[in-house]
Amino acid sequence: MNVLILGSGGREHAFAWKISQSSLCKKLFIAPGNAGTNQVGNNVNIGVNDFEKIKELCISEQVSMIVVGPEDPLVNGIYDFFNEDASLQHITVIGPSKKGARLEGSKEFSKKFMIKHNIPTAAYQSFTKDTLEEGYQFLETLSAPYVLKADGLAAGKGVLIPETLEEAKESLKEMLADAKFGDASSKVVIEEHLKGIELSVFVLTDGVSYKILPSAKDYKRIGEGDKGLNTGGMGAISPVPFVDRFFIEKVEREIIKPTIKGLVEENIDYKGFIFIGLMVENGNPKVIEYNVRMGDPETEVVIPRIKSDLLNLFKGIGNGSFSEVDFDISEEVAATIMLVSGGYPESYEKGMEINGFDELEGSILFHSGTITKDDKIVTNGGRVMAITSFGQDINKAVNKSLQNAEKIDFKGKYYRKDIGFDL
């Protein structure tokens, strides 16, 4: 079958790497892709939200499946676009409908869904600029730190965690009255701050049955010891050591099953990934957020641990045999370390030549912010590439990734050397 992956990051390279190994895959396209995806498939210069161009490509290249990487095209309704066009209905889209994508696209919708279906989460209220004063009053009922979330998509930057009440009120004013995140923060959700250990659980579903993917923990802060500014993710570990069978059974019982049941009850068409961000305190999980796609860099640590044919799983979603498809996971630990541009997550330079690829040993390299220019691979983003390694334990996996992180070379390269330190 001919497959199209939408996106250009490390997540999409991980998908492309895995799908290209499937005997079912005849031709693989990535739009727009990066320098790494081009090594396992064919990059096509089409934006992820250009549905008409994507349609043309699917028809001309006889594409029978689309795997949607980022959230934007899902929130914008790519599933519905294909489902409602007679010439495209035969194409399987891995990703939820526009209504399903609201689990990520609207923080308020997501919170209401959790409360309605008795899914454990933080207490919350939402406000607009007309109810700013009420927002101030609600903040006064909470204890520090405070969690403020822009209701809409804000490119991963819409969550603020002020440490003092004064800062929280000022941040709320900036988001609502001053439109700090544009339309995304025309409504703001204020939540109680949950304490504990953060981790992610991933589910692949056809909307009725589901398979639980490996758990992962990612590291968002730029600095070692989890200090400094938030980033898109500096590394990840899978599995998370305390996530044993009993804990996963609890997550399944209290969170996954009610989530899938809620989707069915609300008539939401959902064929794809559900990323469940959890905070765990004293063994009790609460949902921080849903994402309607895989995370990055979690994909780069989770996908390599899946031993089964991923494309065959996707095919099962399309033809109704998903619940019967075998699903095997490696017992080994995987560790991913992100190499980023100097200055990231603030301003950084692009176009730095990358060297050292030939020296890598025993790790998988996933490109993120890279492009090919004049036959050279150069940096094209803040997060440049992810190095994933396997080991019998966290230390062995991390050390292998660290050894290879030293070998890749570009001007301003930075990476954290303490991924997995807290586990």
MARDOKOL-80736 format. One record per residue (C-alpha): residue number from 1; residue in three letters; y, z, x. Coordinates in nm, 3 decimals. Example, Ala and Ser with C-alpha at 12.3 -4.5 7.8 and 13.67 -1.06 7.14 Angstrom:
REM MARDOKOL-80736
[site 1 "ALA" [-0.450 0.780 1.230]]
[site 2 "SER" [-0.106 0.714 1.367]]
//
This chain:
REM MARDOKOL-80736
[site 1 "MET" [0.000 0.000 0.000]]
[site 2 "ASN" [0.361 -0.058 0.106]]
[site 3 "VAL" [0.566 0.262 0.120]]
[site 4 "LEU" [0.941 0.331 0.140]]
[site 5 "ILE" [1.078 0.663 0.268]]
[site 6 "LEU" [1.443 0.744 0.189]]
[site 7 "GLY" [1.644 0.941 0.446]]
[site 8 "SER" [1.734 0.956 0.814]]
[site 9 "GLY" [1.651 1.301 0.948]]
[site 10 "GLY" [1.369 1.491 1.116]]
[site 11 "ARG" [1.209 1.551 0.776]]
[site 12 "GLU" [1.184 1.177 0.717]]
[site 13 "HIS" [1.046 1.113 1.067]]
[site 14 "ALA" [0.777 1.377 1.000]]
[site 15 "PHE" [0.686 1.203 0.672]]
[site 16 "ALA" [0.683 0.863 0.845]]
[site 17 "TRP" [0.471 0.995 1.134]]
[site 18 "LYS" [0.212 1.138 0.892]]
[site 19 "ILE" [0.206 0.850 0.641]]
[site 20 "SER" [0.175 0.588 0.919]]
[site 21 "GLN" [-0.159 0.750 1.015]]
[site 22 "SER" [-0.306 0.685 0.668]]
[site 23 "SER" [-0.557 0.402 0.627]]
[site 24 "LEU" [-0.394 0.343 0.286]]
[site 25 "CYS" [-0.060 0.253 0.449]]
[site 26 "LYS" [-0.014 -0.121 0.498]]
[site 27 "LYS" [0.363 -0.143 0.556]]
[site 28 "LEU" [0.607 0.143 0.602]]
[site 29 "PHE" [0.984 0.118 0.549]]
[site 30 "ILE" [1.246 0.389 0.613]]
[site 31 "ALA" [1.598 0.360 0.471]]
[site 32 "PRO" [1.812 0.409 0.670]]
[site 33 "GLY" [1.588 0.594 0.920]]
[site 34 "ASN" [1.663 0.683 1.283]]
[site 35 "ALA" [1.550 0.585 1.633]]
[site 36 "GLY" [1.222 0.776 1.587]]
[site 37 "THR" [1.122 0.642 1.245]]
[site 38 "ASN" [1.162 0.288 1.382]]
[site 39 "GLN" [0.873 0.361 1.622]]
[site 40 "VAL" [0.626 0.423 1.335]]
[site 41 "GLY" [0.769 0.195 1.065]]
[site 42 "ASN" [1.052 -0.048 0.986]]
[site 43 "ASN" [1.405 0.085 0.947]]
[site 44 "VAL" [1.613 -0.082 0.675]]
[site 45 "ASN" [1.990 -0.038 0.670]]
[site 46 "ILE" [2.027 0.080 0.310]]
[site 47 "GLY" [2.194 0.403 0.195]]
[site 48 "VAL" [1.983 0.657 0.004]]
[site 49 "ASN" [2.210 0.632 -0.304]]
[site 50 "ASP" [2.231 0.251 -0.318]]
[site 51 "PHE" [1.977 0.221 -0.598]]
[site 52 "GLU" [2.035 -0.152 -0.658]]
[site 53 "LYS" [1.968 -0.239 -0.292]]
[site 54 "ILE" [1.663 -0.009 -0.293]]
[site 55 "LYS" [1.538 -0.194 -0.603]]
[site 56 "GLU" [1.582 -0.533 -0.429]]
[site 57 "LEU" [1.387 -0.412 -0.125]]
[site 58 "CYS" [1.105 -0.272 -0.340]]
[site 59 "ILE" [1.066 -0.600 -0.527]]
[site 60 "SER" [1.093 -0.829 -0.222]]
[site 61 "GLU" [0.856 -0.617 -0.008]]
[site 62 "GLN" [0.616 -0.524 -0.291]]
[site 63 "VAL" [0.668 -0.151 -0.236]]
[site 64 "SER" [0.438 0.060 -0.453]]
[site 65 "MET" [0.562 0.408 -0.356]]
[site 66 "ILE" [0.893 0.575 -0.269]]
[site 67 "VAL" [0.903 0.912 -0.094]]
[site 68 "VAL" [1.248 1.066 -0.139]]
[site 69 "GLY" [1.355 1.286 0.155]]
[site 70 "PRO" [1.703 1.427 0.074]]
[site 71 "GLU" [1.828 1.588 -0.247]]
[site 72 "ASP" [2.126 1.359 -0.319]]
[site 73 "PRO" [1.937 1.058 -0.464]]
[site 74 "LEU" [1.721 1.295 -0.671]]
[site 75 "VAL" [2.024 1.473 -0.821]]
[site 76 "ASN" [2.175 1.127 -0.880]]
[site 77 "GLY" [1.865 1.021 -1.077]]
[site 78 "ILE" [1.662 0.781 -0.862]]
[site 79 "TYR" [1.341 0.885 -1.041]]
[site 80 "ASP" [1.495 0.800 -1.380]]
[site 81 "PHE" [1.641 0.473 -1.243]]
[site 82 "PHE" [1.289 0.354 -1.151]]
[site 83 "ASN" [1.122 0.503 -1.458]]
[site 84 "GLU" [1.360 0.330 -1.699]]
[site 85 "ASP" [1.346 -0.019 -1.540]]
[site 86 "ALA" [1.049 -0.227 -1.661]]
[site 87 "SER" [1.033 -0.416 -1.329]]
[site 88 "LEU" [1.005 -0.087 -1.134]]
[site 89 "GLN" [0.792 0.139 -1.357]]
[site 90 "HIS" [0.473 0.061 -1.159]]
[site 91 "ILE" [0.628 0.220 -0.845]]
[site 92 "THR" [0.539 0.587 -0.785]]
[site 93 "VAL" [0.846 0.796 -0.698]]
[site 94 "ILE" [0.769 1.120 -0.512]]
[site 95 "GLY" [1.053 1.339 -0.634]]
[site 96 "PRO" [1.158 1.497 -0.965]]
[site 97 "SER" [1.356 1.352 -1.252]]
[site 98 "LYS" [1.733 1.408 -1.269]]
[site 99 "LYS" [1.672 1.702 -1.503]]
[site 100 "GLY" [1.420 1.853 -1.258]]
[site 101 "ALA" [1.658 1.800 -0.967]]
[site 102 "ARG" [1.905 2.036 -1.137]]
[site 103 "LEU" [1.692 2.321 -0.998]]
[site 104 "GLU" [1.875 2.243 -0.674]]
[site 105 "GLY" [2.174 2.048 -0.803]]
[site 106 "SER" [2.306 2.336 -1.017]]
[site 107 "LYS" [2.278 2.696 -0.898]]
[site 108 "GLU" [2.359 2.817 -1.250]]
[site 109 "PHE" [2.085 2.602 -1.411]]
[site 110 "SER" [1.842 2.733 -1.149]]
[site 111 "LYS" [1.928 3.100 -1.214]]
[site 112 "LYS" [1.905 3.054 -1.593]]
[site 113 "PHE" [1.563 2.889 -1.547]]
[site 114 "MET" [1.438 3.183 -1.338]]
[site 115 "ILE" [1.564 3.446 -1.584]]
[site 116 "LYS" [1.422 3.256 -1.885]]
[site 117 "HIS" [1.076 3.225 -1.727]]
[site 118 "ASN" [1.065 3.581 -1.585]]
[site 119 "ILE" [1.071 3.469 -1.222]]
[site 120 "PRO" [1.191 3.754 -0.993]]
[site 121 "THR" [1.538 3.683 -0.851]]
[site 122 "ALA" [1.869 3.853 -0.770]]
[site 123 "ALA" [2.103 3.966 -1.050]]
[site 124 "TYR" [2.393 3.721 -1.092]]
[site 125 "GLN" [2.689 3.597 -1.297]]
[site 126 "SER" [2.878 3.267 -1.278]]
[site 127 "PHE" [3.253 3.205 -1.296]]
[site 128 "THR" [3.512 2.926 -1.315]]
[site 129 "LYS" [3.881 2.931 -1.215]]
[site 130 "ASP" [3.963 3.035 -1.573]]
[site 131 "THR" [3.748 3.348 -1.531]]
[site 132 "LEU" [3.858 3.429 -1.174]]
[site 133 "GLU" [3.979 3.780 -1.269]]
[site 134 "GLU" [3.642 3.857 -1.428]]
[site 135 "GLY" [3.482 3.735 -1.105]]
[site 136 "TYR" [3.689 3.990 -0.910]]
[site 137 "GLN" [3.573 4.263 -1.149]]
[site 138 "PHE" [3.206 4.163 -1.110]]
[site 139 "LEU" [3.240 4.174 -0.730]]
[site 140 "GLU" [3.365 4.533 -0.764]]
[site 141 "THR" [3.035 4.631 -0.931]]
[site 142 "LEU" [2.830 4.506 -0.633]]
[site 143 "SER" [2.783 4.654 -0.287]]
[site 144 "ALA" [2.850 4.463 0.035]]
[site 145 "PRO" [2.763 4.207 0.161]]
[site 146 "TYR" [2.836 3.963 -0.123]]
[site 147 "VAL" [2.671 3.628 -0.200]]
[site 148 "LEU" [2.888 3.344 -0.335]]
[site 149 "LYS" [2.724 3.008 -0.412]]
[site 150 "ALA" [2.898 2.685 -0.512]]
[site 151 "ASP" [2.719 2.568 -0.827]]
[site 152 "GLY" [2.686 2.205 -0.712]]
[site 153 "LEU" [2.565 2.035 -0.394]]
[site 154 "ALA" [2.789 2.108 -0.094]]
[site 155 "ALA" [2.582 1.955 0.189]]
[site 156 "GLY" [2.419 2.287 0.268]]
[site 157 "LYS" [2.756 2.461 0.324]]
[site 158 "GLY" [2.817 2.599 -0.025]]
[site 159 "VAL" [2.686 2.953 0.029]]
[site 160 "LEU" [2.921 3.221 0.166]]
[site 161 "ILE" [2.822 3.580 0.251]]
[site 162 "PRO" [3.144 3.783 0.299]]
[site 163 "GLU" [3.103 4.132 0.447]]
[site 164 "THR" [3.393 4.306 0.267]]
[site 165 "LEU" [3.521 4.315 -0.091]]
[site 166 "GLU" [3.860 4.175 0.021]]
[site 167 "GLU" [3.694 3.881 0.196]]
[site 168 "ALA" [3.471 3.821 -0.106]]
[site 169 "LYS" [3.769 3.805 -0.342]]
[site 170 "GLU" [3.957 3.573 -0.107]]
[site 171 "SER" [3.650 3.347 -0.072]]
[site 172 "LEU" [3.605 3.335 -0.450]]
[site 173 "LYS" [3.970 3.233 -0.491]]
[site 174 "GLU" [3.933 2.962 -0.222]]
[site 175 "MET" [3.621 2.823 -0.390]]
[site 176 "LEU" [3.747 2.827 -0.749]]
[site 177 "ALA" [4.127 2.800 -0.741]]
[site 178 "ASP" [4.164 2.606 -0.412]]
[site 179 "ALA" [3.849 2.387 -0.459]]
[site 180 "LYS" [3.718 2.469 -0.111]]
[site 181 "PHE" [3.402 2.262 -0.177]]
[site 182 "GLY" [3.562 2.016 -0.420]]
[site 183 "ASP" [3.382 1.971 -0.753]]
[site 184 "ALA" [3.078 2.154 -0.616]]
[site 185 "SER" [3.266 2.485 -0.640]]
[site 186 "SER" [3.436 2.430 -0.977]]
[site 187 "LYS" [3.181 2.691 -1.084]]
[site 188 "VAL" [3.059 2.971 -0.854]]
[site 189 "VAL" [2.750 3.190 -0.887]]
[site 190 "ILE" [2.792 3.546 -0.754]]
[site 191 "GLU" [2.466 3.726 -0.673]]
[site 192 "GLU" [2.355 4.066 -0.555]]
[site 193 "HIS" [2.263 4.051 -0.186]]
[site 194 "LEU" [1.886 4.074 -0.131]]
[site 195 "LYS" [1.755 4.248 0.180]]
[site 196 "GLY" [1.427 4.180 0.357]]
[site 197 "ILE" [1.256 3.894 0.540]]
[site 198 "GLU" [1.335 3.539 0.439]]
[site 199 "LEU" [1.062 3.277 0.423]]
[site 200 "SER" [0.982 2.951 0.249]]
[site 201 "VAL" [0.684 2.852 0.038]]
[site 202 "PHE" [0.629 2.486 -0.051]]
[site 203 "VAL" [0.445 2.337 -0.344]]
[site 204 "LEU" [0.344 1.976 -0.408]]
[site 205 "THR" [0.298 1.908 -0.779]]
[site 206 "ASP" [0.230 1.628 -1.027]]
[site 207 "GLY" [0.411 1.839 -1.288]]
[site 208 "VAL" [0.099 2.014 -1.417]]
[site 209 "SER" [-0.134 2.093 -1.126]]
[site 210 "TYR" [-0.013 2.191 -0.778]]
[site 211 "LYS" [-0.116 2.250 -0.419]]
[site 212 "ILE" [0.041 2.524 -0.207]]
[site 213 "LEU" [0.149 2.395 0.134]]
[site 214 "PRO" [0.169 2.609 0.449]]
[site 215 "SER" [0.436 2.881 0.451]]
[site 216 "ALA" [0.720 2.864 0.706]]
[site 217 "LYS" [1.017 3.060 0.831]]
[site 218 "ASP" [1.321 2.880 0.962]]
[site 219 "TYR" [1.609 3.009 1.175]]
[site 220 "LYS" [1.954 2.920 1.045]]
[site 221 "ARG" [2.194 3.086 1.290]]
[site 222 "ILE" [2.317 2.897 1.597]]
[site 223 "GLY" [2.290 3.198 1.831]]
[site 224 "GLU" [1.993 3.386 1.967]]
[site 225 "GLY" [1.908 3.710 1.788]]
[site 226 "ASP" [2.013 3.534 1.465]]
[site 227 "LYS" [2.382 3.558 1.542]]
[site 228 "GLY" [2.671 3.317 1.500]]
[site 229 "LEU" [2.739 3.039 1.251]]
[site 230 "ASN" [2.492 2.906 0.998]]
[site 231 "THR" [2.335 2.567 1.077]]
[site 232 "GLY" [2.097 2.328 0.904]]
[site 233 "GLY" [1.818 2.505 1.093]]
[site 234 "MET" [1.747 2.569 1.463]]
[site 235 "GLY" [1.369 2.595 1.446]]
[site 236 "ALA" [1.074 2.708 1.238]]
[site 237 "ILE" [0.734 2.878 1.255]]
[site 238 "SER" [0.427 2.816 1.036]]
[site 239 "PRO" [0.238 3.010 0.912]]
[site 240 "VAL" [0.437 3.331 0.870]]
[site 241 "PRO" [0.212 3.614 1.002]]
[site 242 "PHE" [0.244 3.854 0.707]]
[site 243 "VAL" [0.175 3.579 0.453]]
[site 244 "ASP" [-0.191 3.658 0.395]]
[site 245 "ARG" [-0.413 3.552 0.105]]
[site 246 "PHE" [-0.309 3.854 -0.106]]
[site 247 "PHE" [0.062 3.784 -0.060]]
[site 248 "ILE" [0.021 3.414 -0.147]]
[site 249 "GLU" [-0.177 3.514 -0.458]]
[site 250 "LYS" [0.116 3.737 -0.559]]
[site 251 "VAL" [0.368 3.453 -0.503]]
[site 252 "GLU" [0.141 3.218 -0.698]]
[site 253 "ARG" [0.104 3.462 -0.987]]
[site 254 "GLU" [0.467 3.578 -1.011]]
[site 255 "ILE" [0.658 3.266 -0.902]]
[site 256 "ILE" [0.463 2.939 -0.867]]
[site 257 "LYS" [0.268 2.950 -1.195]]
[site 258 "PRO" [0.570 3.054 -1.408]]
[site 259 "THR" [0.777 2.780 -1.236]]
[site 260 "ILE" [0.526 2.504 -1.317]]
[site 261 "LYS" [0.474 2.644 -1.670]]
[site 262 "GLY" [0.853 2.649 -1.718]]
[site 263 "LEU" [0.880 2.283 -1.615]]
[site 264 "VAL" [0.611 2.189 -1.869]]
[site 265 "GLU" [0.769 2.399 -2.147]]
[site 266 "GLU" [1.113 2.245 -2.086]]
[site 267 "ASN" [0.965 1.895 -2.080]]
[site 268 "ILE" [1.087 1.833 -1.724]]
[site 269 "ASP" [0.922 1.541 -1.544]]
[site 270 "TYR" [0.847 1.671 -1.196]]
[site 271 "LYS" [0.638 1.482 -0.939]]
[site 272 "GLY" [0.709 1.599 -0.588]]
[site 273 "PHE" [0.791 1.899 -0.372]]
[site 274 "ILE" [0.928 2.235 -0.478]]
[site 275 "PHE" [1.075 2.435 -0.191]]
[site 276 "ILE" [1.087 2.803 -0.289]]
[site 277 "GLY" [1.320 3.013 -0.072]]
[site 278 "LEU" [1.207 3.375 -0.087]]
[site 279 "MET" [1.337 3.713 0.021]]
[site 280 "VAL" [1.057 3.965 0.071]]
[site 281 "GLU" [1.120 4.339 0.068]]
[site 282 "ASN" [0.827 4.586 0.083]]
[site 283 "GLY" [0.586 4.303 0.002]]
[site 284 "ASN" [0.777 4.203 -0.313]]
[site 285 "PRO" [0.904 3.841 -0.322]]
[site 286 "LYS" [1.221 3.734 -0.503]]
[site 287 "VAL" [1.346 3.376 -0.530]]
[site 288 "ILE" [1.675 3.309 -0.348]]
[site 289 "GLU" [1.680 2.940 -0.440]]
[site 290 "TYR" [1.479 2.634 -0.529]]
[site 291 "ASN" [1.514 2.308 -0.342]]
[site 292 "VAL" [1.365 1.995 -0.498]]
[site 293 "ARG" [1.253 1.842 -0.169]]
[site 294 "MET" [1.110 1.960 0.161]]
[site 295 "GLY" [1.337 2.154 0.397]]
[site 296 "ASP" [1.441 2.051 0.747]]
[site 297 "PRO" [1.320 2.169 1.004]]
[site 298 "GLU" [1.041 2.324 0.792]]
[site 299 "THR" [0.893 1.978 0.724]]
[site 300 "GLU" [0.849 1.924 1.097]]
[site 301 "VAL" [0.641 2.245 1.122]]
[site 302 "VAL" [0.452 2.221 0.789]]
[site 303 "ILE" [0.351 1.852 0.773]]
[site 304 "PRO" [0.169 1.852 1.113]]
[site 305 "ARG" [-0.049 2.141 0.986]]
[site 306 "ILE" [-0.175 1.933 0.691]]
[site 307 "LYS" [-0.507 1.781 0.797]]
[site 308 "SER" [-0.555 1.580 0.475]]
[site 309 "ASP" [-0.425 1.227 0.419]]
[site 310 "LEU" [-0.074 1.288 0.281]]
[site 311 "LEU" [-0.047 0.938 0.134]]
[site 312 "ASN" [-0.373 0.994 -0.055]]
[site 313 "LEU" [-0.221 1.312 -0.204]]
[site 314 "PHE" [0.088 1.115 -0.311]]
[site 315 "LYS" [-0.135 0.841 -0.452]]
[site 316 "GLY" [-0.311 1.108 -0.661]]
[site 317 "ILE" [0.025 1.209 -0.808]]
[site 318 "GLY" [0.079 0.847 -0.910]]
[site 319 "ASN" [-0.263 0.777 -1.062]]
[site 320 "GLY" [-0.342 1.117 -1.218]]
[site 321 "SER" [-0.617 1.224 -0.976]]
[site 322 "PHE" [-0.400 1.470 -0.778]]
[site 323 "SER" [-0.585 1.786 -0.885]]
[site 324 "GLU" [-0.913 1.645 -0.746]]
[site 325 "VAL" [-0.780 1.529 -0.407]]
[site 326 "ASP" [-0.900 1.734 -0.107]]
[site 327 "PHE" [-0.639 1.946 0.070]]
[site 328 "ASP" [-0.704 2.095 0.416]]
[site 329 "ILE" [-0.471 2.288 0.645]]
[site 330 "SER" [-0.502 2.356 1.019]]
[site 331 "GLU" [-0.560 2.719 1.117]]
[site 332 "GLU" [-0.341 2.680 1.427]]
[site 333 "VAL" [0.018 2.805 1.450]]
[site 334 "ALA" [0.293 2.544 1.473]]
[site 335 "ALA" [0.637 2.609 1.627]]
[site 336 "THR" [0.938 2.379 1.602]]
[site 337 "ILE" [1.249 2.400 1.820]]
[site 338 "MET" [1.562 2.200 1.738]]
[site 339 "LEU" [1.767 2.038 2.015]]
[site 340 "VAL" [2.130 2.014 1.904]]
[site 341 "SER" [2.455 1.864 2.030]]
[site 342 "GLY" [2.695 2.091 2.221]]
[site 343 "GLY" [2.954 2.234 1.978]]
[site 344 "TYR" [2.729 2.209 1.671]]
[site 345 "PRO" [2.764 2.327 1.391]]
[site 346 "GLU" [3.135 2.270 1.452]]
[site 347 "SER" [3.275 1.957 1.623]]
[site 348 "TYR" [3.050 1.773 1.868]]
[site 349 "GLU" [3.034 1.437 2.044]]
[site 350 "LYS" [2.798 1.153 1.952]]
[site 351 "GLY" [2.660 0.866 2.158]]
[site 352 "MET" [2.505 1.073 2.441]]
[site 353 "GLU" [2.212 0.893 2.603]]
[site 354 "ILE" [1.878 1.077 2.566]]
[site 355 "ASN" [1.621 1.074 2.847]]
[site 356 "GLY" [1.291 1.243 2.936]]
[site 357 "PHE" [1.070 1.107 2.657]]
[site 358 "ASP" [0.797 1.002 2.905]]
[site 359 "GLU" [0.768 1.354 3.044]]
[site 360 "LEU" [0.664 1.519 2.716]]
[site 361 "GLU" [0.315 1.669 2.711]]
[site 362 "GLY" [0.121 1.815 2.420]]
[site 363 "SER" [0.405 1.828 2.164]]
[site 364 "ILE" [0.517 1.607 1.877]]
[site 365 "LEU" [0.877 1.484 1.889]]
[site 366 "PHE" [1.063 1.423 1.563]]
[site 367 "HIS" [1.399 1.245 1.582]]
[site 368 "SER" [1.681 1.365 1.359]]
[site 369 "GLY" [2.033 1.262 1.464]]
[site 370 "THR" [1.948 0.961 1.683]]
[site 371 "ILE" [2.012 0.587 1.684]]
[site 372 "THR" [1.923 0.299 1.916]]
[site 373 "LYS" [2.224 0.143 2.087]]
[site 374 "ASP" [2.199 -0.132 2.353]]
[site 375 "ASP" [1.824 -0.058 2.391]]
[site 376 "LYS" [1.898 0.309 2.460]]
[site 377 "ILE" [1.836 0.606 2.229]]
[site 378 "VAL" [2.157 0.805 2.183]]
[site 379 "THR" [2.267 1.112 1.984]]
[site 380 "ASN" [2.407 1.047 1.637]]
[site 381 "GLY" [2.429 1.393 1.479]]
[site 382 "GLY" [2.450 1.768 1.530]]
[site 383 "ARG" [2.077 1.828 1.512]]
[site 384 "VAL" [1.932 1.567 1.746]]
[site 385 "MET" [1.556 1.619 1.754]]
[site 386 "ALA" [1.277 1.864 1.678]]
[site 387 "ILE" [0.990 1.950 1.913]]
[site 388 "THR" [0.674 2.076 1.740]]
[site 389 "SER" [0.374 2.227 1.919]]
[site 390 "PHE" [0.047 2.390 1.820]]
[site 391 "GLY" [-0.104 2.707 1.964]]
[site 392 "GLN" [-0.356 2.979 1.884]]
[site 393 "ASP" [-0.066 3.218 1.832]]
[site 394 "ILE" [0.313 3.209 1.797]]
[site 395 "ASN" [0.382 3.269 2.167]]
[site 396 "LYS" [0.157 2.984 2.283]]
[site 397 "ALA" [0.305 2.740 2.032]]
[site 398 "VAL" [0.666 2.842 2.108]]
[site 399 "ASN" [0.616 2.829 2.487]]
[site 400 "LYS" [0.475 2.477 2.468]]
[site 401 "SER" [0.778 2.363 2.263]]
[site 402 "LEU" [1.014 2.538 2.508]]
[site 403 "GLN" [0.852 2.366 2.809]]
[site 404 "ASN" [0.906 2.027 2.647]]
[site 405 "ALA" [1.257 2.116 2.527]]
[site 406 "GLU" [1.355 2.144 2.894]]
[site 407 "LYS" [1.228 1.791 2.967]]
[site 408 "ILE" [1.437 1.611 2.703]]
[site 409 "ASP" [1.782 1.558 2.846]]
[site 410 "PHE" [2.122 1.467 2.700]]
[site 411 "LYS" [2.475 1.582 2.770]]
[site 412 "GLY" [2.559 1.909 2.593]]
[site 413 "LYS" [2.199 1.979 2.484]]
[site 414 "TYR" [2.151 2.327 2.334]]
[site 415 "TYR" [1.854 2.504 2.178]]
[site 416 "ARG" [1.750 2.856 2.088]]
[site 417 "LYS" [1.490 3.013 2.316]]
[site 418 "ASP" [1.397 3.294 2.074]]
[site 419 "ILE" [1.244 3.109 1.777]]
[site 420 "GLY" [0.971 3.333 1.633]]
[site 421 "PHE" [1.115 3.639 1.814]]
[site 422 "ASP" [1.111 3.853 1.499]]
[site 423 "LEU" [0.753 3.775 1.403]]
//
